Amino acid sequence: MPIKLYDLAGAEDDCRFSPFCWQVKMALKHKGLNAEEIPWRFTEKEAIAFSGQGLVPVLVDGDKTVNDSWEIARYLETTYADRPSLFNAKVGESGALFIKFWSAQAISPLIFRLILLDLFENLHEKDKAYFRQSREKRFAMTLEEFATPNDETITALQTALSPMREVLSRQLYLGGDQPYFGDYIAFAQFQWARTVSPIQLLAKDDPIYNWRDRLLDAFDGYARNASGYAV
Ligand SMILES: N[C@@H](CCC(=O)N[C@@H](CS)C(=O)NCC(=O)O)C(=O)O
């Protein structure tokens, strides 16, 4: 039975923008595993109710159901231990865990402010009211107040990315010579933006741009061929 992955989609079935799902999709490719990527919308809670919660990604592998991107990566690592490693042992897992929280707390909020209005435009009509209401409650302001797609936010993002830029000016990937799950976590942030927004987050001479290019080309251009903007 093929692996199934419930993957957030927008108005069009091929608009797949969830950064958490992108981490998992790159991890599956890394392991050489194919999955059926099932389009799922924010309001289709009943379709993933069997997982006991309401967020994607949800992975179904035979009789096993796993949710949460980090838990899915750990599941793939142990279940498919004979395939290329996502973590390269405990020390790699610890590094990836740092990238997960750094990315969520220092990078994601800035990218979100930059792409939010474009992302909203790409949502399925049936999701728009839910998304607006849930996010406005979370931010305690309107989407339009929260969004700041301007030079100031771009500059703040460049500053926040500086440690990653330092690493990538010295080596090809955060994992060294080869990508690992930490690379996919960080890459997923840029793929999130690329799939819904024409905004240029990275200059072409930035080592991060070149690193992202390598990952866009990985696995026969899997991420590059996804629906989105060629930025
Ligand atoms: N910690 C979770 C977060 C997953 C998450 O927030 N998924 C979003 C899509 S990017 C979602 O399903 N949201 C549904 C909702 O807000 O109702 C993970 O890493 O998988």
PDBQT file of the ligand as one rigid body, heavy atoms in Angstrom, charges set to zero:
ROOT
HETATM    1  N1  LIG A 301       3.809  21.382  14.696  1.00  0.00    +0.000 N 
HETATM    2  C1  LIG A 301       3.078  20.952  13.560  1.00  0.00    +0.000 C 
HETATM    3  C2  LIG A 301       2.401  22.159  12.923  1.00  0.00    +0.000 C 
HETATM    4  C3  LIG A 301       1.514  21.773  11.776  1.00  0.00    +0.000 C 
HETATM    5  C4  LIG A 301       0.648  22.942  11.307  1.00  0.00    +0.000 C 
HETATM    6  O1  LIG A 301       0.518  23.992  11.961  1.00  0.00    +0.000 OA
HETATM    7  N2  LIG A 301       0.009  22.733  10.143  1.00  0.00    +0.000 N 
HETATM    8  C5  LIG A 301      -0.868  23.748   9.577  1.00  0.00    +0.000 C 
HETATM    9  C6  LIG A 301      -0.619  23.877   8.074  1.00  0.00    +0.000 C 
HETATM   10  S1  LIG A 301       0.931  24.645   7.740  1.00  0.00    +0.000 SA
HETATM   11  C7  LIG A 301      -2.301  23.280   9.722  1.00  0.00    +0.000 C 
HETATM   12  O2  LIG A 301      -2.607  22.117   9.504  1.00  0.00    +0.000 OA
HETATM   13  N3  LIG A 301      -3.218  24.180  10.107  1.00  0.00    +0.000 N 
HETATM   14  C8  LIG A 301      -4.589  23.846  10.234  1.00  0.00    +0.000 C 
HETATM   15  C9  LIG A 301      -5.346  24.893  10.985  1.00  0.00    +0.000 C 
HETATM   16  O3  LIG A 301      -4.779  25.942  11.286  1.00  0.00    +0.000 OA
HETATM   17  O4  LIG A 301      -6.525  24.654  11.237  1.00  0.00    +0.000 OA
HETATM   18  C10 LIG A 301       4.013  20.221  12.588  1.00  0.00    +0.000 C 
HETATM   19  O5  LIG A 301       5.246  20.479  12.647  1.00  0.00    +0.000 OA
HETATM   20  O6  LIG A 301       3.561  19.390  11.803  1.00  0.00    +0.000 OA
ENDROOT
TORSDOF 0
